[in-house]
Amino acid sequence: MIDVSDGVFRLTTRTTSLWFRVTAHGHLEEVHYGVRLPLDQDPQALAIKRTAEIGSSIAYDEADPFYCLDNIPLEWSGTGCGDYRRSPIEVVGADGIRATDFRYRGHRLTPGAAESETLPGARAGQSEASKTAGTDGTRETSAPDRRGDATAPEDETADEAVQTLVVELVDEAARLELALEYIVFPATDVIARRTRLTNRGEQPVSIRRLDSMMMDLPDRAFRLLTLHGGWIKETHLEDRPLSYGLAVNSSTTGASSNRNNPGFLLAEGRADETRGRVFGFNLVYSGNHAGTVERSPHDLVRVTLGVNPEGFDWRLAPGETFETPQAVMTFAADGLGGVSRHFHDFVNRHIVRGDWRGRARPVVYNNWEATFFDFTAGKLLKLARQAKQLGAELFVMDDGWFGRRDSDRAGLGDYSVNRRKFPDGLPRFADQIRGLGLDFGIWMEPEMVNQDSDLYRAHPDWAITTPGRQARLGRHQLVLDLTRPEVRDHIVDQVSHIIDTTGASYVKWDFNRNLTDLYSPGLAGRPGPGLDDPGPAASRQGEFAHRYILGLYDLLRRIFGPRPQVLLESCASGGNRFDLGMLCFSPQIWSSDDTDPVERLAIQGGLSLLYPPSAMGAHVSEAPHQQTLRDTPLTTRFNVAAFGCLGYELDLKLLSRVERAEIREQIAFYKAHRMTLQYGRHHRTDRDTGAKANKVVWTMVAQDGSEAVTGLFQTLTQASEGFDRLPVDGLDPQTRYHIATRPQSLFVHRFGGLVKHILPVTLNPDGRIMTTVDHQYRLTDCVEEYDAYGAALADGIALANQFMGSNYNEHTRLLGDFGSSLYLTTRVGEKN
Ligand code: GLA
């Protein structure tokens, strides 16, 4: 809800309020962002006071000496008028002048969410999804269990209440108009923001920086939480106190990056998972981004977020408008978990669109780690047959099916099937997969080209290079110039043809190197949309990185817009482009090439700060792991992957009989509870809120509260470990539940040399007899069951003892290093 009265803008969501007002000098002053306030709260009680002159500050107007921009919490600022904090805008006029000072001119309120023509953004109504997919989340070929479907996120009844506010600011001297857009999504507690700058002068101007949002918050001893990493170690949480000066969270790689995810959180001093005020910010953008947080000398904390200004230079001709990507923000008073749940609901309701919005994600089998490039149709069909027997629903054929793609040195760009591997062609192979009762999915990397490819030989100039310089290769490949329309047209034709001729219902769209050598001949004088007045040849090269991303969105819109039935899984060497921009097209994203479950606790745990499990690709793979050589139990590999979109990517023919049985049971459990696991309300329980230091506890509570799945993960075991409790967060305290361990296999090899003590004969634990026994025989890990009220579950129920080196019986929990269990909580009674 948006109320504008007495010069105060009051934006209200279910639990939050954002208030700002116009000052006597026409600037927008931040009054409050945080807990929801009654509309009749006096803003003066909250506004920062101006009752003294602060030393060494600059008066905006000599007649009003206490009015100094540097000391006012603002919603927007310019440059050159005495605000020395980071400016969200830098524009250079034809005369070289850089000063800007934007002041209020008017505002507009409209129902619904304003949309952009070039950039993806959050949407208000999502009725198109329910029209095409139905409300039960099912598909014809692999209908998930109905009971699970009942827990899909409810459709937002408050959708009508989504509103857009546009505040118009103007700088008369620079002849620039600036529109600040706010879209209020009341039910999910998110406010989306972007800016639009219009040149009303007679000369072009150069935009060096234009952020999507800016705001100033009073400091609360903030900590800054960011997600940083690299290949196979994405989205590790970095939590640090916010000190004076500028903190920057940015990317320059051409992608949103695995180095620094665009999203970040500001948490008040002692906030933890369940307590304290926390602010969350993210950007609907897949390219170079920069988020900054600056604590001023008087403890105002400025937050900006937008396209990274590094290397950015956009020439704005008279009459033209530049629009930024959308930034989104939320606030919660119930800790980090509160912010995460706001963002999860927001992504599921307003970012993901098309047939797959709110719909159960299929269980995938992907051949990559089993075969790499070394496969034929016959080999894949064998794997597919076994995958089907285990319960998989979608077979994904990964890299290596096209051109001369037998390694990563050749073939990218040539998407015609390799006849040696597929003598009967691809459509026939796809039919054979479907004949097994599986959906067919396919891998492509459409933005890239190998020099050893027919495409490169035909169009060497389509690859990004800088004239006079040697092009740099990454994974032996170059990037195609998506700023050029003819390159995009070619990719659209190529990808559409593959989807249409194979009937693929899933595409894994990969992006395996970062951008370098930024230059396009297409930006050197060629007229085109938005380029009517191109200017001198070199003048538009600073637009390249942003135009590349606009080109990418154009591709995705043209290919997948008319094919909403296709489930797109974006991938960028794992999570090198895990962002809200990609999620507007790709309902799920491959989180990381690292499938080691212990690493995934950090990766998926970090991602869960900002993104829901329905968006995270998570697979069970071999152990020892191909990325870490760590040996982990099959049960833990599943238990972690279950908190995402489940898949398997190990060599199925190497599985023992008992491992197959375990996987069959895993998939059956996942299917029965996947709407809870993918779309439930996520709770992380950390050591501040009840878990031990060597434990990770995650709970997903069904949207209707009928069930919950909790994962208890042990990292390193401790000898004679103290008593364990299992806290289950997010349930109704007054309601009765039944909680039970998911029965899981305990393989004989877990006992190591101890087996010889219980056998009448001495056997080598690594010998042939014991290996045969291990492949044929399994125990069931300790199963516990209790009835408990939600209040008791939140407190933590006491669990059976872990193995302590003394005796073992069926009541012993055998976790060891990297052990884990899942617990299913089911509602049995009404509220007391
Ligand atoms: C990337 C992806 C992997 C796989 C390979 C294929 O590394 O992240 O999952 O698809 O490419 O080359």
Residues whose N, C-alpha, C, O or C-beta is under 5 A from the ligand:
A	BS01	GLA	W368 D398 D399 C571 S573 G574 D593
